[in-house]
Amino acid sequence: MAGYEYLKTYVDGLDEKIERGIPKGHIVLVSGPTGSMKSTLTFYMAYRYLQNNKKGNVVYVSLEQSRESLLKQMVSLNMDIEKLPKGTEFNVFDWGLVRKMVKESGTYEKVDWIKAIETPIREYAKEKKIDILILDSLQALYAIAEMENPRNQLFFLFETMRELSSTTFIISETTYNSMKFGSYDVEGFLADGIIHLSMERVGRTLGRYISVIKMRGVKHSTDYYPLLVDERGFRIVSH
């Protein structure tokens, strides 16, 4: 795409399957069942971006998992944000903590949660350019927000994210063996890209697989590839 800059996934072997990479500014849905490593993969892509570019700003919005728990999990996978190059920022917004505080105040039911999440991100973006934004997850948002008109509300949520000009990864929890990428069948349509993580039983174990289902503006394979992760990072098995 003329005029676009591109972002690597840093998944060894997968970047070769995507012409040039993910266009910066795209909204990408990262969809899959529990245990498919959606959060870890998105954190990894953002971490490696900062590590390799030695500059930039990442904002990770966690609606359920605490900041402490998330960062401890990532350190165990050799992703310690304290070891990133100077001049980079990896910010984790702990909305699980905010939810607890609001509940204790007795005003939980009165909060417009979509607006409450959007507003500080927009205000932060006025002060600093956000290179990568991660929203984890849609299902956590659905659990607390009144979704009276999901198609309309999600349209404006995605548009708000798009106005930031950040590359945005939105995590979507799905069921096993499902080809639905969101709860309301509209999330995949609104997104510029879909990265699907699936799990299949292989003997006595569950194997993880990855596919780029959709990426507007670039040529890419839609095959599913075995996805492996170890201390070196993510990689696919490709023939």
Secondary structure, DSSP 4 states (H G I P E B T S, - for coil): -TT--EE----BTTGGGBSS-EETT-EEEEEE-TTS-HHHHHHHHHHHHHHHHS-EEEEEEESSS-HHHHHHHHHTTT--GGGSPTTEEEEEEEHHHHHHHHHHHT-GGG--HHHHHHHHHHHHHHHS--SEEEEE-HHHHHHHS--SSHHHHHHHHHHHHHHTT-EEEEEEE--TT----STTS-HHHHSSEEEEEEEEEETTEEEEEEEEEEETTS-B----EEEEEETTEEEE---
